[in-house]
Amino acid sequence: NARLCVATGRKLTVHGDSTVDGVFEFGCKVAGFTCLSHLGPGTLEIDDSLTISGDGGDIRCLCIDGIIKAAAGVSPVLTLEQEPDLSPLCEFPVADCDILRIDANNQHTLDVQIELINNASVGCSGDDECVVKLTNSSKSGCGFWYAEDGGLLDVQAEVTGDGTWWMNHVESEIEINTNCTGLTGRIEIHSGLFDVNASFCTVGGMEYEAGLYNGAATIEVAPSKYFSVGGSCLSGN
């Protein structure tokens, strides 16, 4: 597949809709050369509402951290659109399925600051130094929010919609650090830590199957916070 990259300390500004069937990477590594990271993260800047569609491909960190943000003075929306929809035979995540996703990759942090509609897959796969942060503007959609193979999904912005929350591996973690009380999607926790530091409520169901993917599954809820599945939060929370 084709590859497009943004180098350390550099910025790529995108105008208009795009199709991603290859790979967009934060960090440029040419055969025989080491990826430089001394100038800090690379930035993907969106200056108008943008839909990225495709039946496969990654937007990911290769060898530096990354930031996806709005251009100054505008409030665009970034939409990820899986085309076609994932087959019902494809149980997420499956290597044989072609998926469009945002993913930090090993040992790097990807900060998704822009308002996002996720109708594809957003999360972190890799070791425990891999982090995807959802910050600043709200996020929504019907796609997957995930942490797998030891990755961390750090939710610092409100998320709504009927997307599925999916986690595996004993060292994976989804950390809820702001109230997300307008959710309608399912939760599928197989292994890892679902760490609720703010109220989290969904009318969707939950599949809680410890040990399916290497280790125990744990849900921790901070004092005075609510974790509600299959119904709304208590009044006033």
C-alpha angles and dihedrals in degrees: 000000000000118000131211121185142183117212130228113293092005132117132217116197116203125206123189133358122321141195117220114196093142131043132293110196137191101222129036119233118181121194109275095014133094119238109251118223104166095109095057132243127349119240132219106198123195118201100177134025106289135194117202112194136175146126093245143000141100136248099199150141112264104177107336136048119267141212127200110194146149121264116254116282097013136089107210127170122229114211123193110201121188108214117224103015116257111277115251085236091063109087105197123280105026123150091216092060120085106231134173110223150158111227134165097213125205122342096350140103125227115193113202102196101159125091103269137198105196112200090153127039132307125178149083132288122180140054127338092275091063113101135175112191123199104203144158108005127046125270130210142155145109099270133099126289105195151168118194140167094014100317126140126227106197111197110201098150129062114270124198135170138067100293121139120249107216131181138168139169126055092257096048118106139188109195119195109203101163132043114278104179104144099070127132102175134101129263119221112187115175102157137347136047127311099195113194112195093157132032114291120186133169133170088213124096131256133233108201110180113160119205098017091116109031112298146007128315118228134185116197120186121193119232115280092013126113131229110187129173124184095016144043127279120271114276114283096018 
